[in-house]
Amino acid sequence: MFPQKPRRPMPPPHPFMGRPRPPVEQQPTPMKQQLINQFRDSEGNIDIDKITNTAQQVGKLYSQVSPLFTKFMKK
């Protein structure tokens, strides 16, 4: 990089770096599957009422928060 300055030698690698990780016993559930599992009932079926209630809550929250965002975006 700088031709007039000699480069410093690289330090030796740390003895614990580069070790392979032990195999993971169980793969984590993908995010989508975790989200879907939140909307299942006790029998494992998808609960439409939970989905509907959650969507209504999100809509109410959006209607309360969106004026704040528009106020800040105009500035």
C-alpha positions in Angstrom: 0.0 0.0 0.0 2.7 2.4 1.0 5.9 1.5 -0.9 8.2 3.5 1.4 7.1 1.7 4.6 7.8 -2.0 5.2 4.8 -4.1 6.0 4.4 -5.6 9.5 4.4 -9.4 9.6 1.1 -11.0 10.2 0.6 -12.5 13.7 0.4 -16.2 13.9 -3.2 -17.6 13.9 -4.8 -18.1 17.2 -4.8 -21.8 18.1 -8.6 -21.9 18.6 -9.5 -20.1 15.4 -10.5 -22.2 12.4 -11.6 -25.2 14.4 -14.7 -26.7 12.9 -17.9 -26.3 14.9 -19.5 -29.4 16.3 -22.5 -30.5 14.3 -25.8 -29.0 15.4 -28.1 -31.7 16.7 -31.4 -30.0 15.7 -31.8 -27.5 13.0 -33.8 -24.4 14.1 -37.3 -24.1 12.8 -37.6 -21.7 9.9 -39.1 -18.3 10.7 -42.2 -18.9 8.6 -42.9 -22.2 10.4 -42.5 -20.5 13.8 -45.0 -17.8 12.7 -47.5 -20.3 11.5 -47.2 -22.3 14.7 -48.3 -19.2 16.7 -51.7 -19.5 14.9 -52.4 -23.1 15.7 -54.9 -24.3 18.2 -54.3 -27.0 20.9 -55.0 -29.7 18.4 -52.5 -28.4 15.8 -55.0 -27.0 13.4 -54.7 -23.5 12.0 -57.0 -21.2 14.1 -58.7 -18.7 11.8 -60.1 -16.7 14.8 -56.5 -16.1 16.1 -55.4 -14.9 12.6 -58.4 -12.6 12.3 -58.0 -11.1 15.8 -54.3 -10.6 15.2 -55.0 -8.9 11.9 -57.5 -6.6 13.5 -55.0 -5.7 16.2 -52.4 -4.9 13.6 -54.9 -2.7 11.7 -55.8 -0.8 14.9 -52.2 -0.3 15.8 -51.4 0.9 12.3 -54.2 3.4 12.4 -52.9 4.8 15.7 -49.3 5.0 14.7 -49.4 6.0 11.0 -50.3 9.7 11.8 -47.1 9.9 13.8 -45.0 8.5 10.9 -46.6 10.9 8.4 -46.0 13.8 10.7 -42.2 12.9 11.0 -41.9 12.2 7.2 -43.2 15.7 6.3 -40.4 17.4 8.3 
